[in-house]
Amino acid sequence: MATESARLGVCPNCDDSITNGYLLIEYETESGLERFAECPNCREIVHPGR
Ligand SMILES: [Zn+2]
């Protein structure tokens, strides 16, 4: 069961899709799970969107 290609979402800057391997931090907040990832395309630390 390979999960490394699971998609986290898309980069809000360049619209590229970000996969699980680029996830940096994941934490719970009052409103749910927050994630930060490094975009493989623009190299920014972003909040992957849908
Ligand atoms: Zn990007």
mmCIF file of the protein (N, C-alpha, C, O) and its ligand, coordinates in Angstrom:
data_MODEL
# 
_entry.id   MODEL 
# 
loop_
_entity.id 
_entity.type 
_entity.pdbx_number_of_molecules 
1 polymer     1 
2 non-polymer 1 
# 
_entity_poly.entity_id                      1 
_entity_poly.type                           'polypeptide(L)' 
_entity_poly.nstd_linkage                   no 
_entity_poly.nstd_monomer                   no 
_entity_poly.pdbx_seq_one_letter_code       MATESARLGVCPNCDDSITNGYLLIEYETESGLERFAECPNCREIVHPGR 
_entity_poly.pdbx_seq_one_letter_code_can   MATESARLGVCPNCDDSITNGYLLIEYETESGLERFAECPNCREIVHPGR 
_entity_poly.pdbx_strand_id                 A 
# 
loop_
_entity_poly_seq.entity_id 
_entity_poly_seq.num 
_entity_poly_seq.mon_id 
_entity_poly_seq.hetero 
1 1  MET n 
1 2  ALA n 
1 3  THR n 
1 4  GLU n 
1 5  SER n 
1 6  ALA n 
1 7  ARG n 
1 8  LEU n 
1 9  GLY n 
1 10 VAL n 
1 11 CYS n 
1 12 PRO n 
1 13 ASN n 
1 14 CYS n 
1 15 ASP n 
1 16 ASP n 
1 17 SER n 
1 18 ILE n 
1 19 THR n 
1 20 ASN n 
1 21 GLY n 
1 22 TYR n 
1 23 LEU n 
1 24 LEU n 
1 25 ILE n 
1 26 GLU n 
1 27 TYR n 
1 28 GLU n 
1 29 THR n 
1 30 GLU n 
1 31 SER n 
1 32 GLY n 
1 33 LEU n 
1 34 GLU n 
1 35 ARG n 
1 36 PHE n 
1 37 ALA n 
1 38 GLU n 
1 39 CYS n 
1 40 PRO n 
1 41 ASN n 
1 42 CYS n 
1 43 ARG n 
1 44 GLU n 
1 45 ILE n 
1 46 VAL n 
1 47 HIS n 
1 48 PRO n 
1 49 GLY n 
1 50 ARG n 
# 
loop_
_struct_asym.id 
_struct_asym.entity_id 
A 1 
B 2 
# 
loop_
_chem_comp.id 
_chem_comp.type 
_chem_comp.mon_nstd_flag 
ALA 'L-peptide linking' y 
ARG 'L-peptide linking' y 
ASN 'L-peptide linking' y 
ASP 'L-peptide linking' y 
CYS 'L-peptide linking' y 
GLU 'L-peptide linking' y 
GLY 'peptide linking'   y 
HIS 'L-peptide linking' y 
ILE 'L-peptide linking' y 
LEU 'L-peptide linking' y 
MET 'L-peptide linking' y 
PHE 'L-peptide linking' y 
PRO 'L-peptide linking' y 
SER 'L-peptide linking' y 
THR 'L-peptide linking' y 
TYR 'L-peptide linking' y 
VAL 'L-peptide linking' y 
ZN  non-polymer         . 
# 
_pdbx_entity_nonpoly.entity_id   2 
_pdbx_entity_nonpoly.name        ? 
_pdbx_entity_nonpoly.comp_id     ZN 
# 
_pdbx_nonpoly_scheme.asym_id         B 
_pdbx_nonpoly_scheme.entity_id       2 
_pdbx_nonpoly_scheme.mon_id          ZN 
_pdbx_nonpoly_scheme.ndb_seq_num     1 
_pdbx_nonpoly_scheme.pdb_seq_num     101 
_pdbx_nonpoly_scheme.auth_seq_num    101 
_pdbx_nonpoly_scheme.pdb_mon_id      ZN 
_pdbx_nonpoly_scheme.auth_mon_id     ZN 
_pdbx_nonpoly_scheme.pdb_strand_id   A 
_pdbx_nonpoly_scheme.pdb_ins_code    . 
# 
loop_
_atom_site.group_PDB 
_atom_site.id 
_atom_site.type_symbol 
_atom_site.label_atom_id 
_atom_site.label_alt_id 
_atom_site.label_comp_id 
_atom_site.label_asym_id 
_atom_site.label_entity_id 
_atom_site.label_seq_id 
_atom_site.pdbx_PDB_ins_code 
_atom_site.Cartn_x 
_atom_site.Cartn_y 
_atom_site.Cartn_z 
_atom_site.occupancy 
_atom_site.B_iso_or_equiv 
_atom_site.pdbx_formal_charge 
_atom_site.auth_seq_id 
_atom_site.auth_comp_id 
_atom_site.auth_asym_id 
_atom_site.auth_atom_id 
_atom_site.pdbx_PDB_model_num 
ATOM   1   N  N  . MET A 1 1  ? 0.837   -1.202 0.000   1.00 0.00 ? 1   MET A N  1 
ATOM   2   C  CA . MET A 1 1  ? 0.000   0.000  0.000   1.00 0.00 ? 1   MET A CA 1 
ATOM   3   C  C  . MET A 1 1  ? 0.865   1.243  0.000   1.00 0.00 ? 1   MET A C  1 
ATOM   4   O  O  . MET A 1 1  ? 1.311   1.699  1.053   1.00 0.00 ? 1   MET A O  1 
ATOM   5   N  N  . ALA A 1 2  ? 1.098   1.779  -1.154  1.00 0.00 ? 2   ALA A N  1 
ATOM   6   C  CA . ALA A 1 2  ? 1.919   2.980  -1.254  1.00 0.00 ? 2   ALA A CA 1 
ATOM   7   C  C  . ALA A 1 2  ? 1.052   4.215  -1.062  1.00 0.00 ? 2   ALA A C  1 
ATOM   8   O  O  . ALA A 1 2  ? 0.061   4.415  -1.764  1.00 0.00 ? 2   ALA A O  1 
ATOM   9   N  N  . THR A 1 3  ? 1.443   5.031  -0.105  1.00 0.00 ? 3   THR A N  1 
ATOM   10  C  CA . THR A 1 3  ? 0.666   6.244  0.143   1.00 0.00 ? 3   THR A CA 1 
ATOM   11  C  C  . THR A 1 3  ? 1.478   7.494  -0.155  1.00 0.00 ? 3   THR A C  1 
ATOM   12  O  O  . THR A 1 3  ? 0.990   8.609  0.030   1.00 0.00 ? 3   THR A O  1 
ATOM   13  N  N  . GLU A 1 4  ? 2.713   7.320  -0.614  1.00 0.00 ? 4   GLU A N  1 
ATOM   14  C  CA . GLU A 1 4  ? 3.574   8.489  -0.805  1.00 0.00 ? 4   GLU A CA 1 
ATOM   15  C  C  . GLU A 1 4  ? 3.111   9.439  -1.900  1.00 0.00 ? 4   GLU A C  1 
ATOM   16  O  O  . GLU A 1 4  ? 3.526   10.597 -1.956  1.00 0.00 ? 4   GLU A O  1 
ATOM   17  N  N  . SER A 1 5  ? 2.243   8.928  -2.770  1.00 0.00 ? 5   SER A N  1 
ATOM   18  C  CA . SER A 1 5  ? 1.761   9.807  -3.816  1.00 0.00 ? 5   SER A CA 1 
ATOM   19  C  C  . SER A 1 5  ? 0.396   10.419 -3.500  1.00 0.00 ? 5   SER A C  1 
ATOM   20  O  O  . SER A 1 5  ? -0.222  11.055 -4.353  1.00 0.00 ? 5   SER A O  1 
ATOM   21  N  N  . ALA A 1 6  ? -0.066  10.217 -2.261  1.00 0.00 ? 6   ALA A N  1 
ATOM   22  C  CA . ALA A 1 6  ? -1.346  10.803 -1.885  1.00 0.00 ? 6   ALA A CA 1 
ATOM   23  C  C  . ALA A 1 6  ? -1.274  12.323 -1.988  1.00 0.00 ? 6   ALA A C  1 
ATOM   24  O  O  . ALA A 1 6  ? -0.278  12.940 -1.612  1.00 0.00 ? 6   ALA A O  1 
ATOM   25  N  N  . ARG A 1 7  ? -2.312  12.891 -2.487  1.00 0.00 ? 7   ARG A N  1 
ATOM   26  C  CA . ARG A 1 7  ? -2.325  14.311 -2.756  1.00 0.00 ? 7   ARG A CA 1 
ATOM   27  C  C  . ARG A 1 7  ? -2.833  15.080 -1.537  1.00 0.00 ? 7   ARG A C  1 
ATOM   28  O  O  . ARG A 1 7  ? -3.880  14.754 -0.977  1.00 0.00 ? 7   ARG A O  1 
ATOM   29  N  N  . LEU A 1 8  ? -2.079  16.102 -1.135  1.00 0.00 ? 8   LEU A N  1 
ATOM   30  C  CA . LEU A 1 8  ? -2.499  16.935 -0.013  1.00 0.00 ? 8   LEU A CA 1 
ATOM   31  C  C  . LEU A 1 8  ? -3.438  18.029 -0.476  1.00 0.00 ? 8   LEU A C  1 
ATOM   32  O  O  . LEU A 1 8  ? -4.387  18.392 0.218   1.00 0.00 ? 8   LEU A O  1 
ATOM   33  N  N  . GLY A 1 9  ? -3.161  18.544 -1.651  1.00 0.00 ? 9   GLY A N  1 
ATOM   34  C  CA . GLY A 1 9  ? -3.956  19.651 -2.172  1.00 0.00 ? 9   GLY A CA 1 
ATOM   35  C  C  . GLY A 1 9  ? -3.154  20.391 -3.209  1.00 0.00 ? 9   GLY A C  1 
ATOM   36  O  O  . GLY A 1 9  ? -2.155  19.878 -3.714  1.00 0.00 ? 9   GLY A O  1 
ATOM   37  N  N  . VAL A 1 10 ? -3.582  21.591 -3.529  1.00 0.00 ? 10  VAL A N  1 
ATOM   38  C  CA . VAL A 1 10 ? -2.850  22.360 -4.527  1.00 0.00 ? 10  VAL A CA 1 
ATOM   39  C  C  . VAL A 1 10 ? -2.215  23.595 -3.895  1.00 0.00 ? 10  VAL A C  1 
ATOM   40  O  O  . VAL A 1 10 ? -2.703  24.132 -2.901  1.00 0.00 ? 10  VAL A O  1 
ATOM   41  N  N  . CYS A 1 11 ? -1.123  24.022 -4.497  1.00 0.00 ? 11  CYS A N  1 
ATOM   42  C  CA . CYS A 1 11 ? -0.424  25.217 -4.039  1.00 0.00 ? 11  CYS A CA 1 
ATOM   43  C  C  . CYS A 1 11 ? -1.267  26.453 -4.344  1.00 0.00 ? 11  CYS A C  1 
ATOM   44  O  O  . CYS A 1 11 ? -1.729  26.623 -5.472  1.00 0.00 ? 11  CYS A O  1 
ATOM   45  N  N  . PRO A 1 12 ? -1.473  27.323 -3.339  1.00 0.00 ? 12  PRO A N  1 
ATOM   46  C  CA . PRO A 1 12 ? -2.244  28.536 -3.591  1.00 0.00 ? 12  PRO A CA 1 
ATOM   47  C  C  . PRO A 1 12 ? -1.494  29.552 -4.461  1.00 0.00 ? 12  PRO A C  1 
ATOM   48  O  O  . PRO A 1 12 ? -2.101  30.470 -5.011  1.00 0.00 ? 12  PRO A O  1 
ATOM   49  N  N  . ASN A 1 13 ? -0.191  29.384 -4.580  1.00 0.00 ? 13  ASN A N  1 
ATOM   50  C  CA . ASN A 1 13 ? 0.602   30.314 -5.387  1.00 0.00 ? 13  ASN A CA 1 
ATOM   51  C  C  . ASN A 1 13 ? 0.642   29.929 -6.858  1.00 0.00 ? 13  ASN A C  1 
ATOM   52  O  O  . ASN A 1 13 ? 0.400   30.762 -7.731  1.00 0.00 ? 13  ASN A O  1 
ATOM   53  N  N  . CYS A 1 14 ? 0.948   28.658 -7.129  1.00 0.00 ? 14  CYS A N  1 
ATOM   54  C  CA . CYS A 1 14 ? 1.149   28.268 -8.520  1.00 0.00 ? 14  CYS A CA 1 
ATOM   55  C  C  . CYS A 1 14 ? 0.185   27.191 -9.006  1.00 0.00 ? 14  CYS A C  1 
ATOM   56  O  O  . CYS A 1 14 ? 0.246   26.785 -10.166 1.00 0.00 ? 14  CYS A O  1 
ATOM   57  N  N  . ASP A 1 15 ? -0.712  26.722 -8.123  1.00 0.00 ? 15  ASP A N  1 
ATOM   58  C  CA . ASP A 1 15 ? -1.719  25.741 -8.530  1.00 0.00 ? 15  ASP A CA 1 
ATOM   59  C  C  . ASP A 1 15 ? -1.180  24.349 -8.842  1.00 0.00 ? 15  ASP A C  1 
ATOM   60  O  O  . ASP A 1 15 ? -1.892  23.521 -9.409  1.00 0.00 ? 15  ASP A O  1 
ATOM   61  N  N  . ASP A 1 16 ? 0.047   24.091 -8.483  1.00 0.00 ? 16  ASP A N  1 
ATOM   62  C  CA . ASP A 1 16 ? 0.609   22.776 -8.698  1.00 0.00 ? 16  ASP A CA 1 
ATOM   63  C  C  . ASP A 1 16 ? 0.095   21.853 -7.596  1.00 0.00 ? 16  ASP A C  1 
ATOM   64  O  O  . ASP A 1 16 ? -0.183  22.312 -6.488  1.00 0.00 ? 16  ASP A O  1 
ATOM   65  N  N  . SER A 1 17 ? -0.034  20.557 -7.887  1.00 0.00 ? 17  SER A N  1 
ATOM   66  C  CA . SER A 1 17 ? -0.507  19.683 -6.818  1.00 0.00 ? 17  SER A CA 1 
ATOM   67  C  C  . SER A 1 17 ? 0.654   19.267 -5.930  1.00 0.00 ? 17  SER A C  1 
ATOM   68  O  O  . SER A 1 17 ? 1.766   19.023 -6.398  1.00 0.00 ? 17  SER A O  1 
ATOM   69  N  N  . ILE A 1 18 ? 0.365   19.192 -4.633  1.00 0.00 ? 18  ILE A N  1 
ATOM   70  C  CA . ILE A 1 18 ? 1.373   18.866 -3.632  1.00 0.00 ? 18  ILE A CA 1 
ATOM   71  C  C  . ILE A 1 18 ? 1.022   17.507 -3.036  1.00 0.00 ? 18  ILE A C  1 
ATOM   72  O  O  . ILE A 1 18 ? -0.108  17.277 -2.605  1.00 0.00 ? 18  ILE A O  1 
ATOM   73  N  N  . THR A 1 19 ? 2.000   16.616 -3.018  1.00 0.00 ? 19  THR A N  1 
ATOM   74  C  CA . THR A 1 19 ? 1.752   15.265 -2.502  1.00 0.00 ? 19  THR A CA 1 
ATOM   75  C  C  . THR A 1 19 ? 2.272   15.145 -1.074  1.00 0.00 ? 19  THR A C  1 
ATOM   76  O  O  . THR A 1 19 ? 2.981   16.017 -0.570  1.00 0.00 ? 19  THR A O  1 
ATOM   77  N  N  . ASN A 1 20 ? 1.901   14.047 -0.445  1.00 0.00 ? 20  ASN A N  1 
ATOM   78  C  CA . ASN A 1 20 ? 2.281   13.750 0.932   1.00 0.00 ? 20  ASN A CA 1 
ATOM   79  C  C  . ASN A 1 20 ? 3.753   13.899 1.275   1.00 0.00 ? 20  ASN A C  1 
ATOM   80  O  O  . ASN A 1 20 ? 4.096   14.286 2.393   1.00 0.00 ? 20  ASN A O  1 
ATOM   81  N  N  . GLY A 1 21 ? 4.620   13.596 0.327   1.00 0.00 ? 21  GLY A N  1 
ATOM   82  C  CA . GLY A 1 21 ? 6.054   13.657 0.564   1.00 0.00 ? 21  GLY A CA 1 
ATOM   83  C  C  . GLY A 1 21 ? 6.559   15.059 0.868   1.00 0.00 ? 21  GLY A C  1 
ATOM   84  O  O  . GLY A 1 21 ? 7.666   15.222 1.381   1.00 0.00 ? 21  GLY A O  1 
ATOM   85  N  N  . TYR A 1 22 ? 5.756   16.075 0.555   1.00 0.00 ? 22  TYR A N  1 
ATOM   86  C  CA . TYR A 1 22 ? 6.164   17.460 0.781   1.00 0.00 ? 22  TYR A CA 1 
ATOM   87  C  C  . TYR A 1 22 ? 5.564   18.048 2.044   1.00 0.00 ? 22  TYR A C  1 
ATOM   88  O  O  . TYR A 1 22 ? 5.749   19.228 2.340   1.00 0.00 ? 22  TYR A O  1 
ATOM   89  N  N  . LEU A 1 23 ? 4.851   17.226 2.778   1.00 0.00 ? 23  LEU A N  1 
ATOM   90  C  CA . LEU A 1 23 ? 4.258   17.695 4.031   1.00 0.00 ? 23  LEU A CA 1 
ATOM   91  C  C  . LEU A 1 23 ? 5.337   17.998 5.058   1.00 0.00 ? 23  LEU A C  1 
ATOM   92  O  O  . LEU A 1 23 ? 6.217   17.172 5.298   1.00 0.00 ? 23  LEU A O  1 
ATOM   93  N  N  . LEU A 1 24 ? 5.274   19.176 5.665   1.00 0.00 ? 24  LEU A N  1 
ATOM   94  C  CA . LEU A 1 24 ? 6.262   19.563 6.674   1.00 0.00 ? 24  LEU A CA 1 
ATOM   95  C  C  . LEU A 1 24 ? 5.696   19.421 8.074   1.00 0.00 ? 24  LEU A C  1 
ATOM   96  O  O  . LEU A 1 24 ? 6.310   18.799 8.940   1.00 0.00 ? 24  LEU A O  1 
ATOM   97  N  N  . ILE A 1 25 ? 4.549   19.988 8.289   1.00 0.00 ? 25  ILE A N  1 
ATOM   98  C  CA . ILE A 1 25 ? 3.932   19.975 9.620   1.00 0.00 ? 25  ILE A CA 1 
ATOM   99  C  C  . ILE A 1 25 ? 2.437   19.722 9.479   1.00 0.00 ? 25  ILE A C  1 
ATOM   100 O  O  . ILE A 1 25 ? 1.797   20.132 8.512   1.00 0.00 ? 25  ILE A O  1 
ATOM   101 N  N  . GLU A 1 26 ? 1.919   19.041 10.466  1.00 0.00 ? 26  GLU A N  1 
ATOM   102 C  CA . GLU A 1 26 ? 0.484   18.797 10.504  1.00 0.00 ? 26  GLU A CA 1 
ATOM   103 C  C  . GLU A 1 26 ? 0.067   18.929 11.957  1.00 0.00 ? 26  GLU A C  1 
ATOM   104 O  O  . GLU A 1 26 ? 0.656   18.282 12.824  1.00 0.00 ? 26  GLU A O  1 
ATOM   105 N  N  . TYR A 1 27 ? -0.908  19.729 12.238  1.00 0.00 ? 27  TYR A N  1 
ATOM   106 C  CA . TYR A 1 27 ? -1.348  19.878 13.623  1.00 0.00 ? 27  TYR A CA 1 
ATOM   107 C  C  . TYR A 1 27 ? -2.829  20.191 13.706  1.00 0.00 ? 27  TYR A C  1 
ATOM   108 O  O  . TYR A 1 27 ? -3.445  20.659 12.749  1.00 0.00 ? 27  TYR A O  1 
ATOM   109 N  N  . GLU A 1 28 ? -3.375  19.919 14.868  1.00 0.00 ? 28  GLU A N  1 
ATOM   110 C  CA . GLU A 1 28 ? -4.802  20.138 15.098  1.00 0.00 ? 28  GLU A CA 1 
ATOM   111 C  C  . GLU A 1 28 ? -5.045  21.547 15.609  1.00 0.00 ? 28  GLU A C  1 
ATOM   112 O  O  . GLU A 1 28 ? -4.291  22.057 16.439  1.00 0.00 ? 28  GLU A O  1 
ATOM   113 N  N  . THR A 1 29 ? -6.091  22.167 15.114  1.00 0.00 ? 29  THR A N  1 
ATOM   114 C  CA . THR A 1 29 ? -6.521  23.439 15.653  1.00 0.00 ? 29  THR A CA 1 
ATOM   115 C  C  . THR A 1 29 ? -7.994  23.322 16.006  1.00 0.00 ? 29  THR A C  1 
ATOM   116 O  O  . THR A 1 29 ? -8.603  22.269 15.814  1.00 0.00 ? 29  THR A O  1 
ATOM   117 N  N  . GLU A 1 30 ? -8.565  24.400 16.521  1.00 0.00 ? 30  GLU A N  1 
ATOM   118 C  CA . GLU A 1 30 ? -9.980  24.402 16.864  1.00 0.00 ? 30  GLU A CA 1 
ATOM   119 C  C  . GLU A 1 30 ? -10.848 24.137 15.648  1.00 0.00 ? 30  GLU A C  1 
ATOM   120 O  O  . GLU A 1 30 ? -11.923 23.547 15.752  1.00 0.00 ? 30  GLU A O  1 
ATOM   121 N  N  . SER A 1 31 ? -10.369 24.582 14.490  1.00 0.00 ? 31  SER A N  1 
ATOM   122 C  CA . SER A 1 31 ? -11.178 24.428 13.280  1.00 0.00 ? 31  SER A CA 1 
ATOM   123 C  C  . SER A 1 31 ? -10.843 23.186 12.472  1.00 0.00 ? 31  SER A C  1 
ATOM   124 O  O  . SER A 1 31 ? -11.414 22.968 11.404  1.00 0.00 ? 31  SER A O  1 
ATOM   125 N  N  . GLY A 1 32 ? -9.930  22.377 12.968  1.00 0.00 ? 32  GLY A N  1 
ATOM   126 C  CA . GLY A 1 32 ? -9.599  21.149 12.243  1.00 0.00 ? 32  GLY A CA 1 
ATOM   127 C  C  . GLY A 1 32 ? -8.108  20.966 12.066  1.00 0.00 ? 32  GLY A C  1 
ATOM   128 O  O  . GLY A 1 32 ? -7.298  21.554 12.783  1.00 0.00 ? 32  GLY A O  1 
ATOM   129 N  N  . LEU A 1 33 ? -7.765  20.140 11.101  1.00 0.00 ? 33  LEU A N  1 
ATOM   130 C  CA . LEU A 1 33 ? -6.367  19.815 10.857  1.00 0.00 ? 33  LEU A CA 1 
ATOM   131 C  C  . LEU A 1 33 ? -5.730  20.862 9.944   1.00 0.00 ? 33  LEU A C  1 
ATOM   132 O  O  . LEU A 1 33 ? -6.254  21.177 8.875   1.00 0.00 ? 33  LEU A O  1 
ATOM   133 N  N  . GLU A 1 34 ? -4.585  21.393 10.387  1.00 0.00 ? 34  GLU A N  1 
ATOM   134 C  CA . GLU A 1 34 ? -3.858  22.370 9.582   1.00 0.00 ? 34  GLU A CA 1 
ATOM   135 C  C  . GLU A 1 34 ? -2.601  21.717 9.042   1.00 0.00 ? 34  GLU A C  1 
ATOM   136 O  O  . GLU A 1 34 ? -1.942  20.945 9.738   1.00 0.00 ? 34  GLU A O  1 
ATOM   137 N  N  . ARG A 1 35 ? -2.277  22.029 7.813   1.00 0.00 ? 35  ARG A N  1 
ATOM   138 C  CA . ARG A 1 35 ? -1.085  21.444 7.203   1.00 0.00 ? 35  ARG A CA 1 
ATOM   139 C  C  . ARG A 1 35 ? -0.247  22.501 6.512   1.00 0.00 ? 35  ARG A C  1 
ATOM   140 O  O  . ARG A 1 35 ? -0.763  23.423 5.880   1.00 0.00 ? 35  ARG A O  1 
ATOM   141 N  N  . PHE A 1 36 ? 1.058   22.340 6.648   1.00 0.00 ? 36  PHE A N  1 
ATOM   142 C  CA . PHE A 1 36 ? 1.984   23.167 5.894   1.00 0.00 ? 36  PHE A CA 1 
ATOM   143 C  C  . PHE A 1 36 ? 2.868   22.256 5.080   1.00 0.00 ? 36  PHE A C  1 
ATOM   144 O  O  . PHE A 1 36 ? 3.336   21.228 5.572   1.00 0.00 ? 36  PHE A O  1 
ATOM   145 N  N  . ALA A 1 37 ? 3.098   22.626 3.841   1.00 0.00 ? 37  ALA A N  1 
ATOM   146 C  CA . ALA A 1 37 ? 3.921   21.809 2.961   1.00 0.00 ? 37  ALA A CA 1 
ATOM   147 C  C  . ALA A 1 37 ? 4.795   22.705 2.107   1.00 0.00 ? 37  ALA A C  1 
ATOM   148 O  O  . ALA A 1 37 ? 4.501   23.884 1.908   1.00 0.00 ? 37  ALA A O  1 
ATOM   149 N  N  . GLU A 1 38 ? 5.879   22.122 1.602   1.00 0.00 ? 38  GLU A N  1 
ATOM   150 C  CA . GLU A 1 38 ? 6.716   22.874 0.677   1.00 0.00 ? 38  GLU A CA 1 
ATOM   151 C  C  . GLU A 1 38 ? 6.264   22.530 -0.724  1.00 0.00 ? 38  GLU A C  1 
ATOM   152 O  O  . GLU A 1 38 ? 6.197   21.360 -1.102  1.00 0.00 ? 38  GLU A O  1 
ATOM   153 N  N  . CYS A 1 39 ? 5.957   23.552 -1.484  1.00 0.00 ? 39  CYS A N  1 
ATOM   154 C  CA . CYS A 1 39 ? 5.529   23.321 -2.856  1.00 0.00 ? 39  CYS A CA 1 
ATOM   155 C  C  . CYS A 1 39 ? 6.717   22.854 -3.696  1.00 0.00 ? 39  CYS A C  1 
ATOM   156 O  O  . CYS A 1 39 ? 7.762   23.504 -3.700  1.00 0.00 ? 39  CYS A O  1 
ATOM   157 N  N  . PRO A 1 40 ? 6.568   21.727 -4.413  1.00 0.00 ? 40  PRO A N  1 
ATOM   158 C  CA . PRO A 1 40 ? 7.673   21.224 -5.236  1.00 0.00 ? 40  PRO A CA 1 
ATOM   159 C  C  . PRO A 1 40 ? 7.979   22.113 -6.430  1.00 0.00 ? 40  PRO A C  1 
ATOM   160 O  O  . PRO A 1 40 ? 9.061   22.032 -7.011  1.00 0.00 ? 40  PRO A O  1 
ATOM   161 N  N  . ASN A 1 41 ? 7.047   22.942 -6.787  1.00 0.00 ? 41  ASN A N  1 
ATOM   162 C  CA . ASN A 1 41 ? 7.213   23.782 -7.968  1.00 0.00 ? 41  ASN A CA 1 
ATOM   163 C  C  . ASN A 1 41 ? 7.817   25.150 -7.627  1.00 0.00 ? 41  ASN A C  1 
ATOM   164 O  O  . ASN A 1 41 ? 8.863   25.514 -8.165  1.00 0.00 ? 41  ASN A O  1 
ATOM   165 N  N  . CYS A 1 42 ? 7.169   25.901 -6.745  1.00 0.00 ? 42  CYS A N  1 
ATOM   166 C  CA . CYS A 1 42 ? 7.668   27.261 -6.444  1.00 0.00 ? 42  CYS A CA 1 
ATOM   167 C  C  . CYS A 1 42 ? 8.509   27.316 -5.169  1.00 0.00 ? 42  CYS A C  1 
ATOM   168 O  O  . CYS A 1 42 ? 9.062   28.366 -4.841  1.00 0.00 ? 42  CYS A O  1 
ATOM   169 N  N  . ARG A 1 43 ? 8.613   26.192 -4.442  1.00 0.00 ? 43  ARG A N  1 
ATOM   170 C  CA . ARG A 1 43 ? 9.466   26.090 -3.247  1.00 0.00 ? 43  ARG A CA 1 
ATOM   171 C  C  . ARG A 1 43 ? 9.043   26.984 -2.105  1.00 0.00 ? 43  ARG A C  1 
ATOM   172 O  O  . ARG A 1 43 ? 9.838   27.285 -1.214  1.00 0.00 ? 43  ARG A O  1 
ATOM   173 N  N  . GLU A 1 44 ? 7.804   27.404 -2.129  1.00 0.00 ? 44  GLU A N  1 
ATOM   174 C  CA . GLU A 1 44 ? 7.296   28.198 -1.021  1.00 0.00 ? 44  GLU A CA 1 
ATOM   175 C  C  . GLU A 1 44 ? 6.690   27.265 0.028   1.00 0.00 ? 44  GLU A C  1 
ATOM   176 O  O  . GLU A 1 44 ? 6.243   26.162 -0.287  1.00 0.00 ? 44  GLU A O  1 
ATOM   177 N  N  . ILE A 1 45 ? 6.683   27.728 1.275   1.00 0.00 ? 45  ILE A N  1 
ATOM   178 C  CA . ILE A 1 45 ? 5.978   26.995 2.318   1.00 0.00 ? 45  ILE A CA 1 
ATOM   179 C  C  . ILE A 1 45 ? 4.528   27.481 2.257   1.00 0.00 ? 45  ILE A C  1 
ATOM   180 O  O  . ILE A 1 45 ? 4.232   28.654 2.483   1.00 0.00 ? 45  ILE A O  1 
ATOM   181 N  N  . VAL A 1 46 ? 3.652   26.554 1.949   1.00 0.00 ? 46  VAL A N  1 
ATOM   182 C  CA . VAL A 1 46 ? 2.259   26.943 1.737   1.00 0.00 ? 46  VAL A CA 1 
ATOM   183 C  C  . VAL A 1 46 ? 1.313   26.048 2.515   1.00 0.00 ? 46  VAL A C  1 
ATOM   184 O  O  . VAL A 1 46 ? 1.695   25.032 3.096   1.00 0.00 ? 46  VAL A O  1 
ATOM   185 N  N  . HIS A 1 47 ? 0.102   26.463 2.497   1.00 0.00 ? 47  HIS A N  1 
ATOM   186 C  CA . HIS A 1 47 ? -1.032  25.802 3.072   1.00 0.00 ? 47  HIS A CA 1 
ATOM   187 C  C  . HIS A 1 47 ? -1.755  25.160 1.893   1.00 0.00 ? 47  HIS A C  1 
ATOM   188 O  O  . HIS A 1 47 ? -2.464  25.862 1.172   1.00 0.00 ? 47  HIS A O  1 
ATOM   189 N  N  . PRO A 1 48 ? -1.606  23.862 1.669   1.00 0.00 ? 48  PRO A N  1 
ATOM   190 C  CA . PRO A 1 48 ? -2.236  23.279 0.487   1.00 0.00 ? 48  PRO A CA 1 
ATOM   191 C  C  . PRO A 1 48 ? -3.755  23.439 0.484   1.00 0.00 ? 48  PRO A C  1 
ATOM   192 O  O  . PRO A 1 48 ? -4.421  23.131 1.473   1.00 0.00 ? 48  PRO A O  1 
ATOM   193 N  N  . GLY A 1 49 ? -4.288  23.913 -0.612  1.00 0.00 ? 49  GLY A N  1 
ATOM   194 C  CA . GLY A 1 49 ? -5.734  24.080 -0.745  1.00 0.00 ? 49  GLY A CA 1 
ATOM   195 C  C  . GLY A 1 49 ? -6.322  22.975 -1.598  1.00 0.00 ? 49  GLY A C  1 
ATOM   196 O  O  . GLY A 1 49 ? -5.631  22.014 -1.936  1.00 0.00 ? 49  GLY A O  1 
ATOM   197 N  N  . ARG A 1 50 ? -7.584  23.102 -1.947  1.00 0.00 ? 50  ARG A N  1 
ATOM   198 C  CA . ARG A 1 50 ? -8.218  22.067 -2.773  1.00 0.00 ? 50  ARG A CA 1 
ATOM   199 C  C  . ARG A 1 50 ? -8.350  22.496 -4.211  1.00 0.00 ? 50  ARG A C  1 
ATOM   200 O  O  . ARG A 1 50 ? -8.862  21.739 -5.036  1.00 0.00 ? 50  ARG A O  1 
HETATM 201 ZN ZN . ZN  B 2 .  ? 3.684   26.552 -5.655  1.00 0.00 2 101 ZN  A ZN 1 
# 
